[in-house]
Amino acid sequence: MATALEFTMDGRLMVTTDPAGGILVWDWALDREVMDITTGQGDIRDVAISRDGTRIATAGADRTVKQIGRAHV
């Protein structure tokens, strides 16, 4: 079950999060998962993507914020 989702500005990628601290990046056009990231953050409540699509920020129920950078996205 996804707890949050966000699209990149160009609509090419969709990012979903889950209660276990996972982030899935989907290629919307190809209809397939392209990346699976584990944050170790626990229940992720919100997600945001930078304008250029190279960074993802998550907010957890534990009141932490994590940023995943260019190497992962």
C-alpha positions in Angstrom: 0.0 0.0 0.0 1.4 3.4 -1.0 1.5 6.0 1.7 2.5 8.9 -0.6 3.0 9.5 -4.3 4.4 12.3 -6.5 5.2 12.8 -10.2 8.2 14.5 -11.7 7.5 17.8 -13.4 7.7 16.2 -16.8 5.3 13.4 -15.8 7.8 10.8 -16.8 8.4 9.3 -13.4 6.1 8.5 -10.4 7.5 8.0 -6.9 5.5 6.0 -4.3 6.4 5.3 -0.7 5.3 2.6 1.8 4.9 2.2 5.5 8.2 0.1 5.7 10.4 3.0 4.5 10.6 2.0 0.9 10.6 4.2 -2.1 9.6 2.9 -5.5 10.3 4.9 -8.7 8.1 4.0 -11.7 8.6 4.9 -15.3 5.1 6.0 -16.1 5.4 5.7 -19.9 6.9 2.2 -19.7 4.6 1.1 -16.9 7.3 -0.5 -14.9 9.3 -0.1 -11.7 12.8 1.3 -12.4 14.2 1.7 -8.9 13.6 0.4 -5.3 15.2 2.3 -2.5 15.1 1.4 1.2 15.4 4.4 3.5 15.2 2.7 6.9 13.0 5.6 7.9 9.9 3.6 8.8 6.4 4.9 7.9 6.9 7.6 5.2 4.1 10.1 5.3 5.0 12.5 2.4 7.3 12.7 -0.6 8.6 15.5 -2.8 10.7 15.5 -5.9 13.0 18.4 -7.0 12.1 20.4 -10.1 14.8 18.7 -12.1 13.9 15.2 -10.9 17.3 14.4 -9.4 16.4 14.5 -5.7 13.7 13.0 -3.6 12.8 14.1 0.0 10.7 12.1 2.4 9.0 12.9 5.7 8.5 10.1 8.1 6.1 9.5 10.9 9.1 9.5 13.2 9.5 13.2 12.4 12.6 12.7 10.3 13.3 14.1 6.8 15.6 12.3 4.4 17.0 13.3 1.1 18.0 10.9 -1.7 20.3 12.5 -4.2 21.4 12.1 -7.8 23.2 8.8 -7.4 19.9 7.0 -6.5 17.4 8.8 -8.7 
